[in-house]
Amino acid sequence: MAFKQASEYIKSGLEWIVEISLEKYFSTIPHDRLMQRLSKGIGGKQLLRLIHQYLRVGLIKEGLVG
């Protein structure tokens, strides 16, 4: 899908395409500050708890915990 969309941008006359990856970004965010800000926009305690648990869980990629 990304390649198709990039092709469309080029056809429309755009000359630059920038690709970014947020894979490692969220591990650099202080989780307590993130949760504090999310709590102002999300009223449901269960959803906040689920997000907090997700942030604390290590992910397994190619057999390694990261």
N, C-alpha and C positions, 0 to 999 in steps of 0.2 A: 504494500500500500504506500509506503514512504517513497519508494522509487517512482511509482506512478504519479504521486503528487508532485515530486520534484520535477518530473518530466513536464507536467502541466505548467509549473511555474516558469520553466525555461521557455516553453512555447509561448507563454504570455509576455515574454520580453525581459524577465528578471535575469540577472547575470550571476548572482551569488546565492548559494545554498549553504547554510550552516547547520551542522548536525551536532547535537549535544547529548550527553548521557547524564542522567541524574542518579545513576546506580549507587554511587558512593556519597552523594551529597547529603542524604538524610542522616547518615551516621555522624556528620559533623555538626548537626543542629543540637543544641542543648534540649533534651527531651522535656525537662521541667518547664522551660519557657514556652516550648511548642504547645504542651498540654494546657498551660495557662491561657494562651491565646485562643486555642481551639475551644476551651470551655466557655469563652465569651460568645462564640457563635453557634455552639452546639449545645442544646439544652438537655439532651438525653444522656444520663449518667452511664447507661449500658454501652452506648456507642463510644463514649469517651474511654471507658474501661477497656473496650475491645481495641481501640487505637493504641492505648498505652501498652497493652499486652503485645500487640503486634510490633511495637517499637523495641520491646525488650527481648523478643525472640531472635535467636541467631538463625540465619538462613543457611541452608545447605546447598552448595553449588559445586557440581563435579566432585562430590564426595568430601568436600571440605566445609567446615563450619566457618561462616564469616560474619 
